[in-house]
Amino acid sequence: MSCCKQKKETPDPTPGPSFDDPSIHEDYKNYQRDPFLAFIPQLGRWGFGILSNELSIYGKGAASAPSFTSKFLKGAYSFYRANPNILFREILSGFTVAIMQVPESIAFSFVAGVPPLSGLQATWWMAFITGIFGGKPGMISGAAGALAVVVTRLTASDGVLSYLSVDERLNVLYMTMFVCGIFQIGFAMFRLAKLVRLIPETGMIGFMNGLAIIIFMAQLPAFQYCEAEPLFVDCTVEQRQWLTFAGQPLELSLVLVHVACCMAIMKFWPMVPKVGRWIPASLMALLIGTLIEWTLFRQAIGQGTRVVEQTAPIAGDPPRFDWPSIPTDSQTLSTMLSFAIQLAAIGAVESVLTLQACNEITDTVPKISDSNQECFAQGLANLVCGLFRAMGGDAMIGQSTINIMNGARHRVSSTMSGVFMLLFTLVLSPFINLLPIATLTGVLFMVVLSTFQWKTFIILRYGRLSDSAAIVLVTVVAVFTNLAIAIAAGIILSALVHAWDSGAHVETDVVVKDMVVNGKRVNDVKYVHVRGSIFFSSTRKFVNMFNIAEDPTTVILDFKDALIIDHSAVAAIQGLSHRYALAGKRIIILNIQQKCVGRMQRTHGDKDKLHTQMSHQVADLESQGREGEEREENVADSTSSEPKDLQNLKMFEANVDGIDTELNKLIDNNGADVQEVDSQHRA
C-alpha cells in the first residue's frame, strides 16, 4: 500500500511583534508576595525550630551519655589491653610533649604579663580537658602565643586597663577567659565551625607560615643573657643582652652545639632500627642534651648554658577555685566583653585550623563535626581556666606536630600531657629544672621547619599574583597583630579578587534571527544567550552588552546557563526592561533557574511586567521545521495498511527465504564439484 505524507505545516508568517500576548505560564502568575512584616513570625518560627531541634539533640545526648561513656571506657580498656605497645607510645609521647610545654608555657605567661604558674596551670587544664572532649585525638592545647599577644593589652600597666591595679587587671583577665569560654561553647552549639570553608588555601598557608615565624621568634631569648637579675624571666627587655662571639664566645658556641645536636638527633634518630621507632626523637634529644650539659660542658669544659632553673624555676601549688572579682563600671565591662569576643574568635580559628593541619599530617579527612567539637572543648577549658586563675589558651601547632610525629593517634597522649604537666608542676620540678633551654630551642626549631609551608616560595615564583599577595598578607599580619585579623584579611582579599574575576566572566552569545513567539512569527529577533554569574561586580559589563537604540523591537534573554545572584542583578535586568519599554521595544526572559525565580519575584519593582516578560512561548523556526518533519514521518507510518510489527515480520520472512535459496545453490555447486573430482580420480 502506498505511503502518503501530510502537507508540512508552516507557522503564521505575520511579521512584527505582538505586545498584547496573553499569559501562557500560570506558574509566575500564581506567585503571591508575602506581606512586608511577614518575616518576623517566619524568623520566630525558624529560630524556635532550630532551638527545639538543638534541645532535642542535647537531650538525647545527655540521656545516652552514661551508656556511651561506659561503652567507650570498656572499648578503650579492651583496645589498650590488646595493644600495650600503643599505650606505651601514647604515654611516652604525652610525657615528651609535657616537657616541651613547660618552657613554652612559662615564656608565653611572661608575654601575657601573668605569673608563670598561671601559664603552667592553663596548659594543664587545656591539655587535660581538650584531650578528653576535643575533636581531634592527639591534638595538644595549652597556653599559646596567639592569645598571649592579645592578653598583654589587658594586663600591661600602659594598656586599656591602666586605671586598675595589678590584681584587678588579672581578675579582669580571668573573667574575660571565663566569658571567652562561653562564647566558644556558643560557637560550637551553633556549628559556626563550618565558616572555616570561607578560608582559602592561601590563608591556610599564610596561617601556617605565621605560626612558624611566631614559634621561631619565641625561641630567640635562648641566645640572650641577663646579669642584672638572678632569674632570666625577672629581667626586663632592656636588661637582656645578646650572646656574641666577641663577648661570650664559649657560651654562644655551646648554645649552638646544643641546638645543632638536638636538630640532628631529631632528624636521624627515627632511622635507627627498632629503638628509633619506640622512643620519640624529641625525648631522646632532650635526654642527650641534658646529659651533655651536665657531664661534658659543666664538668669537663667548666662552662654551662642556661637551664630552666636559671630561667624560671618550676615549683607550684595545685589549682584552686577562685571566682574573679572585677569592677562593675561600664568601661571595664565593655572592655572585658570586647576582648572576650576577640579571644574567642582567635582561639576558635587557630584551633580549627590546627585541627586541619593535623589532619593533613595524618592523612585523614576533616569533618565539620570535629571542628565544632574542638570549639566546645576549647570553650569548656577556657571557662575552667578563668575559674582557677589560669590565663587560658588554645591549640598549639608545635606541640601537636611533635605529638603526631611521635606516632600518637589517640586521646591518651593529649590527656596524659596535661596530667604530666600537673605532675611536673607539683612533683617533678627538680628534673625539669635541669633541662637546657638551648636543647628545647633545637626541638622547637625542628617544629618550625616542619610547620613552615616551603611550597610558599614556589607559589611566589610561579603562582598567581593575587595568591602570592594573600599568602604574604596573612603571614605578615599574623606575625605583627594576631591570627584572627590575619585570617580575616586573607578572606577579604580573596573575596575581592574572586568578585573581580567573576564579574569579568559574564559572556553572551548574540544571534539575530526569525523566531516564533506565542505561535506567531517575529522577524529579526535578537536572541541573547547569557552565561556566567550576574551580581554586583558583573552588572555593569552585562548592561553594556546592549545597545537599545540599535537593537530590534524584540530581545530575548536566555538565562539557562546564568545565575542571578543578588539584587544588583535584579535591578540591572529591571533597568534594561524599563529603558527598552521607553524605546517602544520589549524584552522576553527565558529559562531563569528555579532558585533565581523567587529572588526576582520578591525584589522586582513591577511584578506584572515581570510576569509578562516571563510568560511567553518561544521557538526557533528551524526547530519547528524539524518537529514538523518528525510528525509527518510518524503520520506516514501510522497510515500504512498493515501494522508495523506485521511489516517487520514479513521482511524477516523474505530475508529467510533469500538465505535458503542461496544455501541451496551453494549445495548444488558443491555437489557438482565433488562429482567432477570423483570422475577424474577414476580416470
C-alpha positions as CSV (number, residue, x, y, z in Angstrom):
1,M,0.0,0.0,0.0
2,S,1.4,3.3,-0.9
3,C,2.5,5.7,1.9
4,C,1.4,9.3,1.8
5,K,2.8,12.3,3.8
6,Q,0.8,15.0,5.2
7,K,1.4,18.5,4.0
8,K,4.1,20.4,6.0
9,E,2.6,23.0,8.3
10,T,4.2,26.4,8.3
11,P,3.9,29.0,11.0
12,D,1.9,32.1,10.7
13,P,4.1,34.4,8.6
14,T,2.6,37.5,10.1
15,P,5.5,39.8,10.8
16,G,6.1,42.0,13.8
17,P,5.9,41.5,17.5
18,S,2.6,41.3,19.4
19,F,2.6,43.3,22.6
20,D,-0.8,42.1,23.8
21,D,0.1,38.4,24.1
22,P,-2.0,36.6,26.8
23,S,-0.2,35.0,29.7
24,I,0.7,31.4,29.0
25,H,2.7,30.1,32.0
26,E,0.5,30.4,35.1
27,D,3.3,29.4,37.5
28,Y,4.5,33.0,37.7
29,K,1.0,34.5,37.9
30,N,0.1,32.4,40.9
31,Y,3.1,33.7,42.9
32,Q,1.9,35.9,45.8
33,R,4.4,38.2,47.6
34,D,4.4,37.9,51.4
35,P,3.3,40.9,53.5
36,F,6.1,43.3,54.4
37,L,6.4,42.3,58.0
38,A,5.8,38.6,57.4
39,F,9.5,37.9,58.0
40,I,9.0,38.5,61.8
41,P,6.8,35.4,62.5
42,Q,8.8,33.4,59.9
43,L,12.0,34.3,61.7
44,G,10.4,33.4,65.0
45,R,9.3,30.0,63.7
46,W,12.7,29.4,62.2
47,G,14.5,30.3,65.4
48,F,12.2,28.3,67.6
49,G,12.6,25.3,65.2
50,I,16.4,25.5,65.5
51,L,16.3,25.9,69.2
52,S,13.9,22.9,69.7
53,N,15.9,20.8,67.4
54,E,19.1,21.6,69.3
55,L,17.5,21.0,72.6
56,S,16.3,17.6,71.5
57,I,19.7,16.7,70.2
58,Y,21.4,17.7,73.5
59,G,18.6,16.0,75.5
60,K,19.2,12.7,73.6
61,G,23.0,13.2,74.1
62,A,22.6,13.7,77.8
63,A,20.3,10.7,78.1
64,S,22.7,8.4,76.2
65,A,25.8,9.9,77.9
66,P,26.1,7.2,80.7
67,S,25.8,4.3,78.3
68,F,28.1,5.8,75.7
69,T,30.7,6.6,78.4
70,S,30.5,3.0,79.7
71,K,30.9,1.5,76.2
72,F,33.7,3.9,75.4
73,L,35.7,3.1,78.6
74,K,35.2,-0.7,78.1
75,G,36.2,-0.4,74.4
76,A,39.3,1.7,75.3
77,Y,40.3,-0.8,78.0
78,S,39.9,-3.8,75.6
79,F,41.9,-2.0,72.9
80,Y,44.8,-0.9,75.0
81,R,44.9,-4.3,76.7
82,A,45.2,-6.0,73.3
83,N,47.8,-3.3,72.2
84,P,50.0,-2.4,75.1
85,N,52.7,-1.1,72.7
86,I,50.3,1.6,71.5
87,L,49.5,2.6,75.1
88,F,53.2,2.8,75.9
89,R,53.8,5.1,72.9
90,E,50.9,7.3,73.7
91,I,52.0,7.8,77.3
92,L,55.6,8.4,76.3
93,S,54.6,10.9,73.7
94,G,52.4,12.7,76.3
95,F,55.4,12.8,78.6
96,T,57.6,14.3,75.9
97,V,55.0,16.9,74.9
98,A,54.5,17.9,78.6
99,I,58.3,18.5,78.9
100,M,58.2,20.7,75.8
101,Q,55.2,22.7,77.1
102,V,56.9,23.8,80.3
103,P,59.3,26.4,78.8
104,E,56.7,27.4,76.3
105,S,54.0,28.0,79.0
106,I,56.5,30.0,81.1
107,A,57.6,32.1,78.1
108,F,54.0,32.9,77.0
109,S,52.9,33.6,80.5
110,F,55.5,36.4,80.7
111,V,54.5,37.6,77.2
112,A,50.9,37.9,78.6
113,G,52.1,39.6,81.8
114,V,50.8,36.9,84.2
115,P,52.6,34.8,86.8
116,P,54.4,31.7,85.4
117,L,52.1,29.5,87.5
118,S,49.1,30.9,85.6
119,G,50.6,29.8,82.3
120,L,51.5,26.3,83.6
121,Q,48.1,25.7,85.1
122,A,46.4,26.9,81.9
123,T,48.4,24.4,80.0
124,W,47.4,21.6,82.4
125,W,43.7,22.5,82.2
126,M,43.7,23.0,78.4
127,A,45.5,19.8,77.6
128,F,43.5,17.6,80.0
129,I,40.0,18.9,79.1
130,T,40.6,19.1,75.3
131,G,42.3,15.7,75.4
132,I,39.1,14.2,76.7
133,F,36.5,16.2,74.8
134,G,38.4,17.5,71.8
135,G,37.6,16.9,68.2
136,K,41.0,15.6,67.1
137,P,42.6,12.8,69.2
138,G,46.3,13.6,69.7
139,M,45.9,17.4,69.3
140,I,47.6,19.4,72.1
141,S,46.3,22.6,73.6
142,G,47.8,24.9,76.2
143,A,48.9,28.5,76.9
144,A,49.6,29.8,73.3
145,G,51.3,32.8,71.9
146,A,48.4,33.8,69.7
147,L,46.3,34.6,72.8
148,A,49.2,35.9,74.9
149,V,49.9,38.7,72.4
150,V,46.3,40.0,72.9
151,V,46.1,39.3,76.6
152,T,49.1,41.6,77.2
153,R,47.0,44.6,76.3
154,L,44.8,43.8,79.2
155,T,47.5,43.2,81.8
156,A,50.0,45.8,80.8
157,S,50.4,48.8,83.0
158,D,50.0,51.1,80.0
159,G,47.2,49.0,78.4
160,V,43.5,49.6,78.2
161,L,43.0,48.9,81.9
162,S,45.8,51.1,83.1
163,Y,43.5,52.7,85.6
164,L,43.2,49.5,87.6
165,S,45.7,47.8,89.9
166,V,47.7,44.7,89.0
167,D,45.4,42.3,90.9
168,E,42.3,43.9,89.4
169,R,43.7,43.6,85.9
170,L,44.5,39.9,86.5
171,N,40.9,39.4,87.8
172,V,39.5,41.1,84.7
173,L,41.7,38.8,82.6
174,Y,40.4,35.7,84.3
175,M,36.8,36.8,84.0
176,T,37.5,37.6,80.3
177,M,38.7,34.0,79.8
178,F,35.5,32.7,81.5
179,V,33.3,34.8,79.2
180,C,35.5,33.7,76.2
181,G,34.8,30.1,77.1
182,I,31.1,30.8,77.0
183,F,31.4,32.4,73.6
184,Q,33.3,29.4,72.2
185,I,30.8,27.0,73.5
186,G,28.1,29.1,71.7
187,F,30.2,28.8,68.5
188,A,30.1,25.1,68.9
189,M,26.3,24.9,69.6
190,F,25.5,27.0,66.6
191,R,28.0,25.0,64.5
192,L,29.9,28.0,63.3
193,A,33.0,25.9,62.5
194,K,31.5,25.5,59.0
195,L,32.6,29.1,58.4
196,V,36.1,27.8,58.1
197,R,35.3,26.8,54.5
198,L,35.5,30.5,53.7
199,I,39.2,30.4,54.5
200,P,41.1,29.9,51.2
201,E,44.1,27.7,50.9
202,T,46.3,30.7,50.6
203,G,45.0,31.8,54.0
204,M,45.8,28.4,55.4
205,I,49.4,28.6,54.0
206,G,49.8,32.1,55.5
207,F,48.4,30.9,58.8
208,M,51.0,28.1,59.0
209,N,53.8,30.4,58.0
210,G,52.8,33.0,60.6
211,L,52.7,30.3,63.3
212,A,56.1,29.0,62.3
213,I,57.6,32.5,62.5
214,I,55.9,33.2,65.9
215,I,57.3,29.9,67.3
216,F,60.8,30.8,65.9
217,M,60.7,34.3,67.4
218,A,59.7,32.9,70.8
219,Q,62.9,30.8,70.8
220,L,65.3,33.8,70.3
221,P,65.6,34.5,74.0
222,A,67.7,31.3,74.2
223,F,70.5,33.4,72.7
224,Q,70.2,36.1,75.3
225,Y,71.6,36.5,78.9
226,C,70.9,38.8,81.8
227,E,73.4,39.7,84.6
228,A,71.2,42.1,86.5
229,E,68.8,39.6,87.9
230,P,69.3,36.0,89.2
231,L,66.5,34.7,87.0
232,F,66.2,35.4,83.4
233,V,62.4,36.0,83.5
234,D,62.9,38.8,86.0
235,C,64.9,40.8,83.6
236,T,63.2,43.5,81.6
237,V,63.6,43.7,77.8
238,E,66.1,46.5,78.2
239,Q,68.3,44.4,80.6
240,R,68.5,41.4,78.3
241,Q,71.7,41.2,76.2
242,W,72.5,39.1,73.1
243,L,75.3,36.5,73.3
244,T,78.0,37.4,70.8
245,F,81.3,35.8,69.7
246,A,83.1,39.0,70.8
247,G,81.8,39.0,74.4
248,Q,80.8,35.4,75.2
249,P,82.3,33.2,72.5
250,L,82.4,29.9,74.5
251,E,78.8,30.2,75.9
252,L,77.4,31.1,72.5
253,S,79.3,28.2,70.9
254,L,77.9,25.7,73.4
255,V,74.4,27.0,72.8
256,L,74.8,26.5,69.1
257,V,76.2,23.0,69.7
258,H,73.1,22.2,71.8
259,V,70.8,23.4,69.1
260,A,72.7,21.6,66.3
261,C,72.9,18.3,68.2
262,C,69.3,18.4,69.1
263,M,68.2,19.0,65.5
264,A,70.5,16.3,64.2
265,I,69.1,13.8,66.7
266,M,65.5,14.6,65.8
267,K,66.4,14.3,62.1
268,F,68.3,11.0,62.2
269,W,67.0,9.2,65.3
270,P,63.9,7.8,63.7
271,M,66.2,6.0,61.2
272,V,67.8,3.9,64.0
273,P,66.5,0.3,63.7
274,K,63.9,-0.9,66.2
275,V,64.8,1.6,69.0
276,G,64.2,4.7,66.9
277,R,60.6,3.6,66.3
278,W,59.7,3.2,70.0
279,I,61.4,6.1,71.7
280,P,60.4,9.6,70.4
281,A,63.2,11.6,68.8
282,S,62.3,14.7,70.8
283,L,62.6,12.9,74.1
284,M,65.9,11.3,73.1
285,A,67.2,14.8,72.1
286,L,66.2,16.2,75.5
287,L,67.9,13.4,77.4
288,I,71.1,13.5,75.4
289,G,71.2,17.3,75.6
290,T,70.8,17.2,79.3
291,L,73.5,14.6,79.7
292,I,75.9,16.6,77.5
293,E,75.1,19.8,79.6
294,W,75.8,18.3,83.0
295,T,78.7,15.9,82.1
296,L,80.7,17.3,79.2
297,F,80.0,21.1,79.3
298,R,79.9,21.8,83.0
299,Q,82.3,19.1,84.3
300,A,84.9,18.8,81.5
301,I,84.8,22.3,80.0
302,G,83.7,24.2,83.0
303,Q,81.2,26.3,81.2
304,G,77.4,25.7,81.0
305,T,74.4,27.1,79.3
306,R,71.2,28.5,80.8
307,V,68.8,25.8,82.1
308,V,65.1,26.0,83.2
309,E,66.1,26.6,86.8
310,Q,68.1,29.7,85.8
311,T,65.2,30.9,83.6
312,A,62.1,30.3,85.7
313,P,62.3,27.5,88.3
314,I,59.2,25.2,88.4
315,A,57.5,25.0,91.8
316,G,53.8,25.5,92.2
317,D,50.7,24.7,94.2
318,P,47.7,22.7,93.0
319,P,44.9,24.6,91.2
320,R,42.5,26.3,93.5
321,F,39.0,27.6,92.7
322,D,38.7,31.4,92.8
323,W,35.8,33.4,91.4
324,P,37.3,36.5,89.8
325,S,36.1,39.8,91.4
326,I,36.1,42.7,89.0
327,P,34.9,46.3,89.0
328,T,31.4,46.7,87.6
329,D,31.8,50.0,85.9
330,S,30.7,50.2,82.2
331,Q,34.2,50.8,80.8
332,T,35.6,47.7,82.5
333,L,32.7,45.5,81.5
334,S,32.7,46.7,77.8
335,T,36.5,46.2,77.6
336,M,36.1,42.7,79.1
337,L,33.3,41.8,76.6
338,S,35.2,43.1,73.6
339,F,38.4,41.2,74.5
340,A,36.4,38.1,75.2
341,I,34.9,38.1,71.7
342,Q,38.4,38.7,70.2
343,L,40.0,35.9,72.2
344,A,37.1,33.6,71.4
345,A,37.5,34.2,67.7
346,I,41.3,33.9,67.7
347,G,41.2,30.7,69.7
348,A,38.4,29.1,67.6
349,V,40.1,30.0,64.3
350,E,43.6,28.8,65.5
351,S,42.2,25.6,67.0
352,V,40.1,24.7,63.9
353,L,43.0,25.5,61.5
354,T,45.4,23.5,63.7
355,L,43.0,20.6,63.6
356,Q,43.0,20.8,59.8
357,A,46.8,20.9,59.8
358,C,46.9,17.8,62.0
359,N,44.5,16.1,59.6
360,E,46.9,16.9,56.7
361,I,49.8,15.3,58.7
362,T,47.8,12.1,59.5
363,D,46.2,12.0,56.0
364,T,42.7,11.9,57.5
365,V,39.5,13.6,56.1
366,P,38.5,16.6,58.2
367,K,34.9,16.8,59.5
368,I,32.9,19.8,60.4
369,S,31.6,18.0,63.5
370,D,35.2,17.5,64.7
371,S,35.8,21.3,64.4
372,N,32.6,22.1,66.4
373,Q,33.6,19.5,69.0
374,E,37.0,21.1,69.3
375,C,35.4,24.6,69.7
376,F,33.3,23.1,72.5
377,A,36.3,21.6,74.2
378,Q,38.3,24.8,73.9
379,G,35.5,26.8,75.3
380,L,35.0,24.5,78.3
381,A,38.7,24.5,79.0
382,N,38.9,28.3,78.9
383,L,35.9,28.6,81.1
384,V,37.5,26.4,83.7
385,C,40.8,28.3,83.4
386,G,39.0,31.6,84.3
387,L,37.7,30.0,87.5
388,F,41.2,28.7,88.6
389,R,43.3,31.8,87.9
390,A,44.8,30.5,84.7
391,M,45.5,32.6,81.6
392,G,43.6,30.3,79.2
393,G,44.9,29.1,75.7
394,D,44.1,27.3,72.5
395,A,45.6,24.7,70.2
396,M,49.4,24.6,70.0
397,I,50.6,23.7,66.5
398,G,54.1,23.0,67.6
399,Q,53.3,20.5,70.4
400,S,50.5,19.0,68.2
401,T,53.0,18.4,65.5
402,I,55.5,16.8,67.9
403,N,52.8,14.6,69.4
404,I,51.7,13.3,66.0
405,M,55.3,12.9,64.7
406,N,55.9,10.7,67.8
407,G,53.1,8.4,66.5
408,A,50.3,9.4,68.8
409,R,46.9,9.0,67.3
410,H,44.6,8.6,70.4
411,R,43.3,10.7,73.3
412,V,45.7,9.1,75.8
413,S,48.7,11.2,74.6
414,S,47.0,14.6,74.8
415,T,45.2,13.8,78.1
416,M,48.4,12.4,79.7
417,S,50.3,15.5,78.6
418,G,48.0,17.5,80.9
419,V,48.5,15.0,83.7
420,F,52.3,15.1,83.4
421,M,52.2,18.9,83.2
422,L,50.5,18.9,86.6
423,L,52.9,16.4,88.0
424,F,55.9,18.5,86.7
425,T,54.5,21.5,88.4
426,L,53.9,19.7,91.7
427,V,56.4,16.8,91.9
428,L,58.9,16.5,89.1
429,S,60.0,20.1,89.0
430,P,63.6,19.3,90.0
431,F,64.0,17.2,86.8
432,I,62.5,19.9,84.6
433,N,64.8,22.5,86.1
434,L,67.9,20.6,84.7
435,L,66.8,20.9,81.1
436,P,69.0,23.2,78.9
437,I,67.0,25.9,77.2
438,A,69.1,25.6,74.1
439,T,68.1,21.9,73.8
440,L,64.4,22.9,74.0
441,T,65.1,25.5,71.4
442,G,66.6,22.9,69.0
443,V,63.5,20.8,69.3
444,L,61.2,23.7,68.5
445,F,63.4,24.8,65.6
446,M,62.6,21.4,64.0
447,V,59.0,22.1,64.6
448,V,59.4,25.4,62.8
449,L,60.9,23.7,59.8
450,S,58.0,21.2,59.7
451,T,55.4,23.8,60.2
452,F,56.5,26.4,57.6
453,Q,55.0,25.7,54.2
454,W,58.0,25.6,51.9
455,K,55.8,25.5,48.8
456,T,55.2,29.1,49.5
457,F,58.3,30.0,47.5
458,I,57.1,28.0,44.5
459,I,53.8,29.9,44.6
460,L,55.5,33.2,45.0
461,R,57.7,32.4,41.9
462,Y,55.2,30.7,39.6
463,G,51.8,31.3,41.1
464,R,49.2,33.9,40.5
465,L,49.9,37.4,41.8
466,S,46.8,37.5,44.0
467,D,47.6,34.2,45.6
468,S,51.1,35.4,46.4
469,A,49.8,38.6,47.8
470,A,47.3,36.7,50.0
471,I,50.0,34.5,51.5
472,V,52.3,37.4,52.2
473,L,49.5,39.4,53.7
474,V,48.2,36.7,56.1
475,T,51.8,35.9,57.2
476,V,52.8,39.5,57.9
477,V,49.5,40.3,59.7
478,A,49.7,37.1,61.8
479,V,53.2,38.0,63.0
480,F,52.6,41.7,63.8
481,T,48.9,41.5,65.1
482,N,47.1,38.3,65.7
483,L,45.8,35.3,63.7
484,A,42.2,36.3,63.7
485,I,42.9,39.6,62.0
486,A,45.3,37.8,59.6
487,I,42.7,35.3,58.6
488,A,40.0,38.0,58.1
489,A,42.4,40.0,55.9
490,G,43.1,36.9,53.8
491,I,39.4,36.2,53.4
492,I,38.6,39.8,52.4
493,L,41.4,39.9,49.9
494,S,40.5,36.5,48.3
495,A,36.8,37.5,48.2
496,L,37.6,40.8,46.4
497,V,39.8,39.0,43.9
498,H,37.1,36.4,43.3
499,A,34.4,39.0,42.9
500,W,36.5,40.9,40.4
501,D,37.3,37.8,38.4
502,S,33.8,36.5,38.4
503,G,32.5,39.9,37.2
504,A,34.7,39.6,34.2
505,H,33.5,36.2,33.2
506,V,30.0,37.1,32.1
507,E,29.6,36.3,28.4
508,T,26.8,36.4,25.8
509,D,26.1,34.7,22.5
510,V,24.1,37.0,20.3
511,V,22.1,35.9,17.2
512,V,19.6,37.9,15.2
513,K,17.1,35.6,13.5
514,D,13.4,34.9,12.8
515,M,11.6,33.1,15.7
516,V,8.1,32.1,16.7
517,V,6.7,33.8,19.8
518,N,3.4,32.6,21.2
519,G,2.6,30.9,17.8
520,K,3.4,34.0,15.7
521,R,6.4,34.6,13.5
522,V,8.5,37.5,14.5
523,N,11.3,38.7,12.2
524,D,14.7,40.0,13.3
525,V,14.7,38.8,17.0
526,K,17.8,39.5,19.0
527,Y,18.4,36.2,20.9
528,V,21.0,36.7,23.7
529,H,22.3,33.6,25.5
530,V,23.8,34.7,28.8
531,R,26.5,32.7,30.6
532,G,28.0,33.3,34.0
533,S,27.0,34.8,37.3
534,I,25.3,38.2,37.4
535,F,25.9,40.1,40.6
536,F,27.2,43.5,41.8
537,S,30.6,43.0,40.2
538,S,29.3,42.0,36.8
539,T,26.1,44.1,36.3
540,R,28.0,46.9,34.5
541,K,29.5,44.6,32.0
542,F,26.2,42.9,31.5
543,V,24.3,46.1,30.9
544,N,27.0,47.4,28.5
545,M,26.4,44.5,26.2
546,F,23.1,46.0,25.0
547,N,22.5,48.9,22.6
548,I,18.9,50.0,23.0
549,A,18.9,52.4,20.0
550,E,20.2,49.8,17.5
551,D,18.6,46.7,18.9
552,P,15.4,45.3,17.2
553,T,12.0,45.6,18.7
554,T,12.1,42.2,20.3
555,V,15.0,41.0,22.5
556,I,15.1,37.5,24.1
557,L,17.3,36.9,27.2
558,D,18.0,33.2,27.8
559,F,19.4,32.6,31.3
560,K,19.6,28.8,31.2
561,D,23.4,29.0,31.8
562,A,23.4,32.0,34.1
563,L,22.7,32.8,37.7
564,I,21.1,35.9,39.1
565,I,22.9,36.2,42.5
566,D,21.8,39.4,44.2
567,H,19.5,42.4,44.0
568,S,22.1,44.3,41.9
569,A,21.4,41.7,39.1
570,V,17.6,42.1,39.5
571,A,17.9,45.9,39.4
572,A,20.1,45.6,36.2
573,I,17.5,43.5,34.5
574,Q,14.7,45.8,35.6
575,G,16.5,48.8,34.4
576,L,17.1,47.2,31.0
577,S,13.4,46.4,30.7
578,H,12.4,49.9,31.6
579,R,14.7,51.5,29.0
580,Y,13.6,49.1,26.3
581,A,10.0,49.9,27.1
582,L,10.6,53.6,26.8
583,A,12.0,53.0,23.4
584,G,8.9,51.0,22.3
585,K,10.6,47.6,22.5
586,R,10.2,44.6,24.6
587,I,12.3,42.0,26.5
588,I,11.4,38.4,26.8
589,I,13.0,36.4,29.7
590,L,13.5,32.7,29.3
591,N,14.9,29.8,31.4
592,I,15.6,31.5,34.7
593,Q,16.7,28.9,37.1
594,Q,14.2,28.0,39.8
595,K,16.3,29.2,42.7
596,C,16.6,32.6,41.0
597,V,12.9,33.0,40.2
598,G,11.9,33.6,43.8
599,R,14.6,36.3,44.1
600,M,13.3,38.0,41.0
601,Q,9.7,37.9,42.1
602,R,10.4,39.1,45.7
603,T,12.5,42.2,44.8
604,H,11.4,43.2,41.3
605,G,9.7,46.5,41.4
606,D,6.9,45.7,38.8
607,K,5.6,42.2,39.4
608,D,3.1,42.4,36.5
609,K,5.7,43.4,34.0
610,L,8.0,40.6,35.2
611,H,5.2,38.1,34.8
612,T,4.5,39.4,31.2
613,Q,8.2,39.1,30.3
614,M,8.5,35.5,31.6
615,S,5.1,34.3,30.2
616,H,6.0,33.6,26.6
617,Q,6.4,30.5,24.4
618,V,9.4,30.9,22.1
619,A,10.5,28.5,19.4
620,D,13.1,28.6,16.6
621,L,11.8,28.2,13.0
622,E,14.4,25.5,12.3
623,S,13.4,23.5,15.4
624,Q,9.7,23.8,14.4
625,G,10.6,22.6,11.0
626,R,12.3,19.5,12.3
627,E,9.5,18.8,14.6
628,G,7.1,19.0,11.7
629,E,9.1,16.5,9.7
630,E,9.1,14.1,12.5
631,R,5.4,14.4,12.9
632,E,4.9,13.7,9.2
633,E,7.1,10.6,9.4
634,N,5.0,9.3,12.3
635,V,1.8,10.0,10.4
636,A,3.1,8.2,7.3
637,D,3.9,5.2,9.4
638,S,0.5,5.2,11.0
639,T,-1.3,5.3,7.6
640,S,0.3,2.1,6.4
641,S,-2.2,-0.7,5.6
642,E,-0.5,-3.2,7.8
643,P,0.7,-2.8,11.4
644,K,4.4,-2.1,11.8
645,D,5.1,-5.3,13.6
646,L,3.5,-7.3,10.7
647,Q,5.6,-5.5,8.2
648,N,8.7,-6.3,10.1
649,L,7.7,-10.0,10.3
650,K,7.2,-10.1,6.5
651,M,10.5,-8.5,5.9
652,F,12.2,-11.1,8.2
653,E,10.5,-14.0,6.3
654,A,11.6,-12.6,3.0
655,N,15.2,-12.4,4.2
656,V,14.9,-16.0,5.4
657,D,13.6,-17.2,2.0
658,G,16.5,-15.4,0.3
659,I,19.0,-17.1,2.6
660,D,17.5,-20.6,1.9
661,T,17.7,-20.0,-1.9
662,E,21.4,-19.0,-1.7
663,L,22.2,-22.0,0.5
664,N,20.6,-24.5,-1.9
665,K,22.6,-23.0,-4.8
666,L,25.8,-23.4,-2.8
667,I,25.0,-27.1,-2.0
668,D,24.2,-27.9,-5.7
669,N,27.5,-26.3,-6.8
670,N,29.5,-28.2,-4.2
671,G,27.8,-31.5,-5.3
672,A,28.8,-30.9,-8.9
673,D,32.3,-30.1,-7.9
674,V,32.5,-33.4,-6.0
675,Q,31.2,-35.5,-8.9
676,E,33.8,-33.9,-11.2
677,V,36.7,-34.6,-8.8
678,D,35.4,-38.3,-8.4
679,S,35.3,-38.9,-12.2
680,Q,38.8,-37.5,-12.6
681,H,40.1,-39.8,-9.9
682,R,38.6,-42.9,-11.6
683,A,40.1,-42.0,-14.9
